[in-house]
Amino acid sequence: MMRLPLLLLAALLTGNGFAQSDGVWRDSLQAYWDRIDMEYRDPIHSPLPLEYRAGFKNLERYAPDHRFRVRARFTPKAGSAFPMRTSGTRTPPYRSMGTLSFVLNGAAEQLTVYQNVDLVMLADYANHLFVPFTDLTNGETTYAGGRYLDFEGPLVGEVELDFNRAYNPYCAYGGAYSCPIPPLENQLEVAVEAGVKAFAH
């Protein structure tokens, strides 16, 4: 993965302020996870196998941590459609839309942002962007197959990148799901101790 020199990237990402205050951020984050927990408790929409639904209350996750809420610089660069590998036989078409460059725990990192070519045809997902990633916690405290982040496009300039919102693919909970596998270019070389943890079966 190509990475910007740390000092250069830090200079580009000036300012540590966020649009949201700490209280508003924490409330928004809690509301985000409350919605996901509610979906997982819903017997119709839950990805959990039947044997785990009755006692389910909420997904285990790291405590909110400002260190994993960073500014990233989005560099647009649309690519051609390609078949993304999944945990099954599907190879849905995605295209890269650009990169997010940022500093995390003192390391200069980069993630590619993708768009599902088929999904974008639906009105509700016309601006949906997808960032699958792996990091050094995978297979330890988080799901071995990596985690995901979603964005609402278009992305321009500086973007808030909040790993406290990182969620698992449905494959992390069992069942016959086919989930995108994070491409090698989205392998982070740091431990992202934020967001959802591995599911304790």
Secondary structure by P-SEA (a helix, b strand, c coil): cccccaaaaaaaaccccccccaaaaaaaaaaaaaaaaaaaacccccccccccccccccccccccccccbbbbbbbbbbbcbbbbbcccccbbbbbbcbbbbbbcccccbbbbbbbcccccccccccbbbbbbbccccccccccccccccccccccccbbbbbcccccccccccccbbbbbccccccccccccccccccccc
